[in-house]
Amino acid sequence: MCGINNIKTKSDLANILNISKSNLTYVLYVKKVENMYISFDIPKKNGGVRKINAPKNFLKFIQRNLARALSIYKRDIYKNKKINNKLSHGFEEKKSFITNAKIHRNKLYVINFDLKDFFDCFYFGRVKGYFEKNIYFKLPKEIAIIIAQLTCYHGCLPQGAPTSPIITNLICNIFDVRVLNLAKKYKLDYTRYADDLTFSTNEKEFIKIYNNFYKELVEEIDKFGFKINEEKSRIQYNNSRQEVTGIVVNKKLNINREYYKKTRAMADSLYKTGRFFIDGKEGTINQLEGRFSLINQVVWYNNKILKEKEKHNKYIKKNVEIYKKSCTRERDYEKFLIYKYFVINKKPLLITEGKTDKLYIQAALKSLYKEYPELIIKNKNGNFEYKIDFFNRTKRINYFLDVNKTGADTLINICNYYFDKVKNGYENYIEDFFKIVNIKPKNPVILLYDNEFNTSGKKNKKPVAKLFNNDRLSNKKDDIIKNRFLKIKENLYVMVIPLVNDKKNCEIEDLFKDDLLKQKIDNRTFDRKSNDNETCIGKDTFSKHVKANYRNIDFSNFRLLLDTIKNILNDYKNNK
């Protein structure tokens, strides 16, 4: 497949977008791009609303593939030309509002400018012209027009499209260089985060020449078709609070205390009443999580700085641990995540030992969907819709809930949030929610373990055995062995893989037939204890094979597992 800079025909472009030429034609001239957006408003941090124009699924798929191709090509350009991007921080790889803010930390003067109607400045002709004439692209006119058609809405780049950030950053590269040269002239540091321009300096005399700098900056901005939003322009002095992209930068990076207090109040309102408000409008769970995420990214950054200092100062190590355990902001986010995933989960939540387990179960559900309408349906468009959710162990989830990305040993940590407060620092948030307001989770949370109760040795160290060796559960071991599931507390259940083929212990792979487990895949055999090598494939590759070929795989043994999930759903419905 050719690179994006080598596109000559519509077929080349369709290949880049991972669609057929006929589908590309259909989107452009039959369905039409202007009919493939959903528009809505979201509240801004400081009041008002932001208009979002989000592409519908198929157009989003196309735009994501285009954005990916552009990002890869941009990365290659920067690598080959040895360009170190220190200027643009919005929507850039390994950049964020934090990297943007920290450059301006502990400065005498911090100057902020906002570009007015930023995305509207990237109109159809400008986008088309860039891809047609820029030295790194020089695409045929027809292709440049199609890219502009695919990425513009109502004549300009829309906020909400996956392609808008990468295209604006590409076009703004020359602008950033010109502004940087101006900043150097006045001994200023410069960064841009989308439409936010920030300058800073420790030069005491800068204030005397500020007007000259401002005049030249306006000239540069005008040349590129931008306008300064005068209402958002400001000089911040070090004897007052200095903010850059929402981060306080006076001494160390921090979040505005008022912003944090409002976020806590919103969460408290959510827990007590089931709703909260932002600027007079009812907020969403995603908005609140965004606020918590912003706050804690700063906490993470400061933790990282503290840990780096620890390497050089033996007296700091103890303080790092104390800070981690006592940080109220982290505990607030932890509590919110427990509420989101385990209390108000809209669907039953299945948490598996590893990432491959859920792929097997999803494939089995697709194969047996007619038998399990309670767990999966096929909609009128022919797409599958799961009626249960599968827990996605992100880096964030792993950090805050202490659940490793793979493995079952840490699944017990989820149980700890349901138990009484214990000595290792877990808090019974679930019980706290019930004390605050009389609510009951609508759906169960299910922990799925390998069935490994029968192992040799004096002490069984398998995860499920360790769980039931706990004083709280030791008398329930026979019940789960018999029924394959057990209600632990509230909406929390534990279930185990069913035993098949007279096995004393079973992992989920044991549910597959021997002919599949012994099948050659790319001339290699499956080895569940190995990673991919010249002779074997590991679980990751095997699970992808199962996912891709579910129509041709015998999932009959999975019926016992799916039946158990059904039984749990019925049990919770009848006894909650």
C-alpha positions in Angstrom: 0.0 0.0 0.0 1.4 3.4 -1.0 2.0 6.2 1.5 -0.3 9.1 1.7 2.2 11.4 -0.1 2.2 9.0 -3.0 -1.5 9.0 -3.7 -2.2 9.4 -7.4 -5.7 8.0 -7.9 -9.1 7.5 -6.1 -8.2 3.8 -5.7 -4.9 4.8 -3.9 -6.9 7.0 -1.5 -9.5 4.3 -0.9 -6.7 1.9 0.0 -5.3 4.3 2.5 -8.8 4.8 4.0 -9.3 1.0 4.1 -12.5 1.1 2.1 -13.5 0.2 -1.5 -13.5 2.7 -4.3 -17.2 2.2 -4.7 -17.8 3.0 -1.0 -15.7 6.1 -1.3 -17.9 7.2 -4.3 -21.0 6.3 -2.3 -20.0 8.5 0.6 -19.0 11.5 -1.6 -21.8 11.5 -4.1 -24.8 9.4 -2.9 -24.8 9.5 0.9 -22.9 12.9 0.9 -20.6 13.9 3.7 -22.9 16.8 4.9 -25.5 14.3 5.8 -23.2 12.2 8.0 -22.8 14.4 11.1 -24.5 14.8 14.4 -24.4 18.2 16.0 -24.6 19.0 19.7 -23.4 21.5 22.3 -21.1 20.9 25.3 -20.5 23.4 28.1 -17.2 25.2 28.2 -15.2 25.3 31.5 -15.7 29.1 31.9 -19.4 29.3 30.7 -21.0 29.2 27.4 -21.2 26.3 25.0 -19.0 24.7 22.3 -20.6 23.5 19.1 -19.5 19.9 18.3 -20.1 18.4 14.9 -19.3 14.7 15.2 -19.2 12.3 12.2 -21.5 9.3 12.2 -19.9 5.8 12.4 -18.9 5.1 8.8 -17.5 8.6 8.2 -15.7 8.5 11.5 -14.1 5.2 10.4 -12.9 6.9 7.2 -11.6 10.0 9.1 -9.8 7.9 11.7 -8.0 6.0 9.0 -7.1 9.2 7.3 -5.9 10.8 10.5 -3.8 7.7 11.3 -2.2 7.9 7.9 -1.5 11.6 8.2 0.0 11.1 11.7 2.3 8.3 10.6 3.5 10.4 7.6 4.0 13.5 9.9 6.0 11.3 12.3 8.2 10.1 9.4 8.8 13.7 8.2 9.8 14.9 11.7 12.1 11.9 12.1 13.8 12.3 8.7 14.2 16.0 9.0 15.2 15.7 12.6 12.5 18.1 13.7 11.8 18.2 17.4 8.3 19.6 17.9 8.3 21.8 21.0 5.7 24.2 19.8 2.4 22.5 19.2 1.0 20.5 22.2 -2.7 20.1 21.4 -3.6 16.7 19.9 0.0 15.8 19.4 1.7 12.4 20.2 3.2 12.4 23.6 2.0 16.0 24.2 -0.8 17.3 26.4 -2.0 20.4 28.2 0.5 19.5 30.9 3.5 19.5 28.5 2.2 22.8 27.2 1.9 24.3 30.7 5.1 23.2 32.3 7.2 25.2 29.8 5.8 28.3 31.4 6.2 27.3 35.0 7.7 29.8 37.5 8.0 32.7 35.1 7.8 36.4 35.8 5.3 37.1 33.0 2.9 34.7 31.3 1.0 36.0 28.3 -2.0 34.3 26.8 -3.8 34.8 23.5 -6.8 33.0 22.0 -7.3 32.7 18.3 -10.9 33.6 17.4 -13.1 31.0 15.6 -10.0 28.8 15.1 -11.4 25.9 13.2 -13.6 28.1 11.0 -10.3 29.6 9.7 -9.5 26.3 8.0 -12.0 26.5 5.2 -12.5 24.1 2.3 -10.1 26.0 -0.1 -7.4 26.2 2.5 -7.5 22.5 3.2 -7.6 21.6 -0.4 -4.8 24.0 -1.2 -2.5 22.7 1.5 -2.6 19.1 0.3 -2.3 20.2 -3.3 0.6 22.6 -2.9 2.5 21.8 0.3 6.0 20.5 -0.4 5.5 17.3 1.6 2.3 16.3 -0.2 1.7 17.9 -3.7 -1.3 15.6 -4.2 -3.3 15.7 -7.5 -6.0 18.3 -7.4 -8.8 15.7 -7.6 -7.4 13.9 -4.5 -6.9 17.2 -2.6 -10.5 18.1 -3.3 -11.7 14.7 -2.0 -9.7 15.0 1.2 -11.3 18.4 1.8 -14.7 17.0 1.1 -14.2 14.2 3.6 -12.9 16.4 6.3 -14.9 19.7 6.0 -18.4 20.3 7.1 -20.3 23.4 6.2 -17.2 24.6 4.4 -14.6 24.3 7.2 -13.0 21.8 9.5 -15.5 20.8 12.3 -14.8 20.5 16.0 -15.5 16.8 16.7 -14.0 15.2 13.6 -10.9 12.9 14.1 -9.1 14.6 11.2 -9.5 18.2 12.3 -6.7 18.3 14.9 -4.0 16.7 12.7 -4.9 18.8 9.7 -4.9 22.1 11.7 -1.5 21.2 13.2 -0.1 20.4 9.8 -1.2 23.7 8.3 -0.1 25.6 11.4 3.5 24.3 11.2 4.7 27.3 9.3 2.7 29.6 11.5 4.3 28.2 14.6 7.8 28.6 13.2 7.2 32.3 12.3 5.7 33.0 15.7 8.6 31.2 17.4 11.1 33.4 15.5 9.2 36.5 16.8 9.2 35.0 20.4 13.0 34.5 20.2 13.5 38.1 19.2 11.8 39.2 22.4 13.4 36.5 24.5 10.1 34.6 25.1 9.2 30.9 25.4 6.3 30.0 23.0 3.8 27.1 22.8 0.5 26.6 21.1 -2.3 24.3 22.3 -4.9 24.3 19.4 -6.1 27.9 19.5 -4.3 29.0 22.7 -1.0 30.8 22.3 1.1 31.2 25.3 4.3 33.2 25.8 6.4 33.6 29.0 9.6 35.2 30.2 11.7 36.1 33.2 13.0 39.3 31.5 12.1 42.1 33.9 12.2 44.7 31.1 9.8 42.9 28.8 6.8 44.8 30.0 8.3 48.0 28.6 8.5 46.5 25.1 5.2 44.6 25.3 3.4 46.9 22.9 6.0 46.4 20.2 5.8 42.7 20.6 2.0 42.7 20.4 2.0 44.8 17.2 4.3 42.4 15.5 2.4 39.4 16.7 -0.9 40.7 15.4 0.8 41.3 12.0 2.0 37.6 11.9 -1.4 36.3 13.0 -3.2 38.4 10.3 -0.9 37.0 7.6 -2.2 33.5 8.3 -5.9 34.5 8.3 -6.4 34.4 12.1 -7.7 36.9 14.5 -7.0 37.5 18.2 -9.9 37.1 20.6 -9.2 40.3 22.6 -11.5 39.2 25.4 -9.2 36.3 26.2 -5.9 38.1 25.9 -4.1 38.7 29.2 -0.8 39.3 30.9 -0.3 37.4 34.1 2.2 38.4 36.7 4.0 36.1 39.1 2.6 37.9 42.2 -0.9 36.6 41.2 -2.2 33.3 39.9 -0.8 32.4 36.5 -2.7 29.8 34.4 -1.9 28.1 31.1 -4.5 25.8 29.5 -6.3 25.5 32.8 -3.2 24.7 34.9 -1.7 27.0 37.6 2.0 27.4 36.8 3.3 29.8 39.5 5.6 27.4 41.4 4.5 23.9 40.5 1.8 22.7 38.2 -1.6 22.7 40.0 -5.3 22.8 39.3 -7.3 25.9 40.2 -8.7 25.1 43.7 -12.1 26.5 42.8 -12.3 24.1 39.8 -11.4 21.2 42.1 -14.0 22.2 44.7 -16.7 22.4 42.1 -15.8 19.0 40.7 -16.0 17.4 44.2 -19.4 19.1 44.7 -20.7 17.8 41.4 -19.6 14.3 42.3 -21.2 14.6 45.7 -24.5 15.7 44.1 -24.3 12.8 41.7 -23.9 10.3 44.5 -26.7 11.8 46.5 -29.3 12.6 43.8 -28.1 10.8 40.7 -27.5 14.1 38.8 -25.4 17.2 38.8 -25.1 20.5 36.9 -22.5 22.4 35.0 -23.3 26.1 34.4 -26.9 25.4 35.0 -27.2 22.5 32.6 -27.4 18.8 33.7 -24.0 17.2 33.3 -23.0 13.8 32.0 -20.8 11.0 33.5 -18.3 11.6 30.8 -18.0 15.3 31.5 -17.4 14.6 35.2 -14.8 12.0 34.4 -13.1 14.5 32.1 -12.8 16.9 35.0 -11.4 14.2 37.4 -9.0 13.1 34.7 -7.7 16.7 34.2 -7.2 17.1 37.9 -5.4 13.8 38.3 -3.1 14.2 35.3 -1.6 17.0 37.2 -1.3 14.9 40.3 0.4 12.2 38.2 2.9 14.7 36.8 3.8 16.0 40.3 4.1 12.4 41.6 6.5 11.8 38.7 8.6 14.8 39.6 8.7 13.8 43.2 9.8 10.2 42.3 12.6 11.6 40.1 13.8 13.7 43.0 13.6 10.6 45.1 16.4 9.0 43.1 18.7 11.8 44.3 17.4 12.4 47.8 17.0 9.4 50.2 14.8 11.5 52.5 12.1 12.0 49.8 11.2 8.3 49.3 9.1 8.2 52.4 7.2 11.3 51.4 6.3 9.8 48.0 4.6 6.9 49.7 2.8 9.1 52.2 1.6 11.4 49.4 0.3 8.5 47.3 -1.8 7.1 50.2 -3.0 10.4 51.5 -3.8 12.3 48.2 -7.5 13.3 48.5 -7.7 14.1 44.8 -6.7 10.6 43.9 -9.1 9.0 46.3 -11.9 11.2 44.9 -11.3 9.9 41.4 -11.0 6.3 42.7 -14.4 6.7 44.4 -15.9 8.1 41.2 -14.6 5.1 39.1 -16.1 2.7 41.6 -19.4 4.5 41.2 -19.3 4.5 37.4 -18.3 0.9 36.8 -19.8 -1.0 39.8 -22.9 1.0 40.9 -24.5 2.6 37.9 -23.2 0.2 35.2 -25.9 0.2 32.5 -25.2 -3.4 31.6 -24.0 -6.5 33.6 -20.2 -6.1 33.8 -18.0 -9.2 33.2 -14.4 -9.0 34.4 -12.1 -11.7 33.1 -8.6 -12.8 34.2 -6.9 -11.8 31.0 -7.7 -9.8 27.8 -7.9 -12.9 25.7 -10.7 -14.4 27.8 -13.2 -11.8 26.8 -12.4 -12.3 23.1 -13.2 -16.0 23.4 -16.5 -15.2 25.1 -17.4 -12.5 22.5 -16.7 -15.0 19.7 -18.8 -17.7 21.4 -21.7 -15.3 21.8 -21.5 -14.4 18.1 -21.6 -18.0 17.1 -24.4 -18.9 19.5 -26.3 -15.6 19.4 -29.7 -17.2 18.6 -29.6 -19.2 21.8 -28.7 -16.3 24.1 -30.8 -13.3 23.3 -30.4 -12.2 26.9 -26.6 -11.7 26.3 -26.4 -10.7 22.6 -28.6 -9.6 19.7 -28.2 -9.0 16.0 -29.7 -5.6 15.1 -31.6 -4.8 11.9 -28.3 -3.6 10.3 -26.8 -7.1 10.8 -24.4 -5.9 13.6 -24.0 -7.6 16.9 -24.9 -5.8 20.1 -23.7 -7.3 23.4 -26.1 -7.0 26.3 -23.2 -7.3 28.8 -20.1 -5.1 29.1 -16.6 -6.4 29.2 -14.2 -4.7 31.6 -11.5 -2.8 29.8 -8.4 -2.6 32.0 -6.8 0.7 30.9 -3.7 2.2 32.4 -5.9 4.5 34.4 -8.1 1.7 35.8 -5.1 -0.3 36.7 -3.6 2.6 38.6 -6.6 3.8 40.5 -8.3 0.4 41.2 -5.1 -1.5 41.6 -6.1 -4.1 39.0 -3.3 -5.3 36.8 -3.9 -5.4 33.1 -3.7 -9.2 33.1 -3.9 -11.9 35.7 -6.4 -12.9 38.3 -4.5 -12.3 41.5 -5.6 -8.6 41.7 -9.3 -9.4 41.0 -9.5 -9.8 44.8 -8.8 -6.1 45.0 -12.3 -5.4 43.5 -13.8 -7.6 46.3 -12.0 -5.4 48.8 -14.1 -2.4 47.7 -17.2 -4.4 48.8 -15.9 -5.6 52.1 -15.4 -3.6 55.3 -12.4 -1.2 55.4 -9.3 -3.3 55.6 -5.7 -2.6 56.7 -4.2 -2.3 53.1 -6.1 0.9 52.4 -9.1 -0.2 50.4 -12.4 1.6 51.3 -15.8 0.1 51.1 -17.2 2.7 48.7 -20.1 0.5 47.7 -21.5 0.5 51.3 -20.8 4.2 51.5 -23.0 4.9 48.5 -25.8 2.9 50.0 -25.5 4.9 53.3 -25.6 8.2 51.4 -28.8 7.4 49.4 -31.0 4.3 49.2 -29.8 3.0 45.8 -29.3 -0.4 44.5 -27.1 -1.2 41.4 -29.3 -2.2 38.4 -26.8 -4.8 37.2 -24.4 -7.3 38.6 -20.6 -7.2 38.4 -19.1 -10.7 37.6 -15.6 -11.8 38.3 -14.6 -14.8 36.1 -11.9 -17.1 37.4 -10.2 -20.2 36.0 -11.6 -23.3 37.8 -8.4 -24.4 39.7 -9.5 -25.6 43.1 -7.8 -29.1 42.7 -4.1 -28.6 42.6 -1.3 -30.6 44.1 0.9 -29.3 47.0 0.3 -28.3 50.5 -1.2 -25.0 49.7 -3.2 -24.1 46.6 -1.8 -20.8 45.3 -4.1 -20.4 42.3 -6.1 -17.1 42.3 -9.5 -18.6 42.8 -8.3 -20.8 45.7 -6.5 -17.8 47.3 -9.8 -15.9 47.1 -11.8 -18.6 48.9 -9.1 -19.1 51.5 -10.1 -15.7 52.7 -11.8 -15.8 56.1 -14.9 -14.1 54.6 -15.4 -16.7 51.9 -13.8 -20.0 53.2 -17.2 -21.5 54.1 -18.6 -20.7 50.6 -16.1 -22.8 48.6 -18.4 -25.9 48.2 -21.2 -23.6 47.0 -19.2 -22.2 44.1 -17.8 -25.6 43.1 -21.3 -26.9 42.9 -23.1 -24.0 41.2 -20.2 -22.4 39.3 -21.1 -19.0 40.7 -21.6 -17.3 44.1 -23.0 -14.0 45.1 -20.4 -12.3 47.3 -22.1 -9.1 48.4 -24.5 -6.5 47.0 -24.2 -6.8 43.2 -20.8 -8.7 43.1 -20.6 -12.3 41.9 -17.8 -14.7 41.4 -18.0 -17.5 38.8 -15.6 -20.1 37.5 -15.0 -21.8 34.2 -17.0 -25.0 34.0 -15.2 -28.4 34.2 -15.3 -30.3 30.9 -13.9 -33.6 29.6 -13.5 -35.0 33.1 -10.8 -32.5 33.9 -10.2 -31.6 37.6 -9.2 -28.1 36.7 -10.1 -25.9 33.7 -8.9 -22.8 32.1 -11.1 -21.1 29.4 -9.0 -22.6 26.6 -10.0 -26.1 27.8 -13.5 -25.3 26.5 -12.2 -25.5 22.9 -12.2 -28.8 21.1 -8.9 -30.6 20.7 -8.9 -30.2 16.9 -8.8 -26.4 17.2 -6.1 -26.4 20.0 -3.9 -28.7 17.9 -4.6 -26.9 14.6 -1.7 -25.5 12.7 -2.0 -21.7 12.3 0.6 -20.2 9.9 2.4 -23.5 10.3 2.6 -23.0 14.1 0.8 -24.7 16.9 -0.9 -23.0 19.9 0.9 -23.0 23.2 -1.0 -21.3 26.0 2.2 -20.9 28.1 4.3 -19.4 25.4 4.6 -16.2 23.4 4.8 -16.2 19.6 7.9 -17.7 18.2 9.0 -19.7 15.2 7.1 -22.8 16.2 4.3 -21.6 18.5 1.7 -19.0 18.8 0.6 -17.6 22.1 -2.7 -16.6 23.5 -2.9 -13.2 21.8 -2.5 -14.6 18.3 -4.7 -17.5 19.1 -7.5 -15.3 20.4 -7.4 -13.2 17.2 -7.7 -16.3 15.2 -10.7 -17.4 17.2 -12.3 -13.9 16.8 -11.8 -13.9 13.0 -13.0 -17.4 12.5 -15.9 -17.7 15.0 -18.3 -18.9 12.3 -16.2 -22.1 11.8 -15.4 -23.0 15.4 -17.3 -25.4 17.7 -18.3 -23.4 20.8 -20.5 -26.1 22.3 -18.6 -26.3 25.6 -19.0 -22.6 26.0 -22.7 -23.1 26.5 -22.0 -24.1 30.1 -20.2 -20.8 30.7 -22.9 -18.7 29.0 -25.6 -20.6 30.9 -23.9 -19.6 34.2 -23.8 -16.0 33.2 -27.5 -16.2 32.4 -28.2 -17.8 35.8 -26.3 -15.0 37.5 -28.4 -12.4 35.7 -31.6 -14.2 36.7 -30.4 -14.6 40.3 -29.6 -10.9 40.6 -32.9 -9.9 39.0 -34.9 -12.1 41.5 -32.9 -11.3 44.6 -31.6 -7.8 44.5 
